[in-house]
Amino acid sequence: MNSSKLNMTYYVPPVYYWIDNDIYTHVYQQLEQMLITNKTIYSRFIKDIKFPVIEKGSEYIEYKSNLIRLILLNYAHTNPNGKGKDLLESIFKKWNENKNIREKEKSLIFERTIMNITKYEKNINNIEEIMMLINLNILENY
């Protein structure tokens, strides 16, 4: 894993830090339900496509953004002083350690994602926008 190419820190927005555990639990459960709904809609949409193309329509964006919000909420709750860069490194480490994915596919998706992030990271410092550049397979693996 060569994530040392990522230069910026990417602070996690304060909206994800919850002091009260009851609020955190309630919001986490709501996001989890929304994620399940969005995943079902996205899966159904992908299944209905007649030609196998990469579709990044509203179904994809809703599903991926809910997944990112859930990851960020959990990360901020368990790592109160964590930085976005640490989260990215953790996501990539888990992806590279997954034994269920072929090495060639794992490497190709990882390198393409790193290239995509480094291409735009000078213009973006918001961790949510950076995570939107990460391949959906990597995020689902986390």
N, C-alpha and C positions, 0 to 999 in steps of 0.2 A: 504494500500500500504506500503510495507516494502522495499523501495528502499535505505534505509540506509546501506544495504549490499554492495552497490557500493562505493568503497573506492577511486578510482582514479578520477582526475579532468577532464581528456580528453579535452585538448584544441582543439578548432576548428581551422583547418589549415588556415593560412592567405589568401590562394587562394580564400576563400569564402567571404572575405571582399572587397566590391567594394565602392570606394569613389564617383565615378560619377554615378548618377542615370540613365543616358542614357545607360551606359554599363550594369548596373544591370538589367534594364528592358529588354534590348536586350537578354542578357544571360538567364534570367528567361523565356522569351518567347520561346527561342530555347529549353531549357530543358523541358519545358512544352509540346512542340510538340513531342520531343523525347519520353517523358513519355507516352503520348497518343499512339504513335506508338508501343512502347514496351509492353504496357498493352494489346493492341489489339492482338499482336503476341502471347503473353503469354496466354491470354484467349483462343485464337484459339487452341493453343498447348494443353492446359489442356482439352479442350472439345474433342479433337481428341484422347486422351489416352483411350485405350480400357479397361484397368484395373485401378481402382482408387488407384494409388500409389502417394506418395509424390515425385515429380520430381523436382530436383534442377539443371536442365540443364542450358544451355546458355541463354535460353529465360527467365528463372526465375532470373538469375544473372543480366542480362541486365535491366530487369524491376525494380528489387529491387535497383540496384545501381543508376539508374536514379532517382528513388523516393527519395533515400537518398541524392543525390546531390541537388535536389530541396528543400528538407527540410533544409539542411545545408545552402544553399544559402539564403533562406528566413530568417532563424534564425540569421545568421550573419548580414544580412542587418537591421533587426529590433532590434537586441540586440548586438550592437557593442562591448560591454565588456562582453558578455555572455561566459559561460564556457560549455563545452560538457556535464558535469554532470548535469547542470541546464536544458539543453535541454532534456536529458534522463528522468529526473524527470518530466518535463512537458509532455513528450510523455506518460509516464506511468500514470500520473495523469489523462490525458484526456481519456486514455484507461479504467481506473478504474471507471471513472465517466459516461461512456457511458451506457445509460439505454436500448439501443436496443439489447444488447448482454446478453445472459443468464449468471447468476452469476457463475455457475459451469464452463462453458466454459471460461468465462473471467478470473476466478481465475486459472484454469489449464494452460492456455496459458501464463498468467503473471508469474506464478511461474516457469514454464519451461524456459521462457526467462531469468528471473533473474538467475536461476541456470546455464544456458548456458553462460551468461556474466561473472558471478563470477568464473566460471571454467577457463576462458581464460584471464581474465583481468590482471593477473600478467604478461602475455607475450605480451599483446597488449596495447598500449596507444594511438592509432590512433582512433579518434571518428568514422571515416568511417568504419573501420574494426569492431569496437564494434557494430555499428548500423547494420552491416550485420548479426550479431548474434541475432538481435531482430526479432521476428516473423513478417512475412509480414502483417498479419492482424492488428497488433498493429501499424505498420508504415502507413498502408492505413487509419487507423482511425484518425491519426494525420493530 
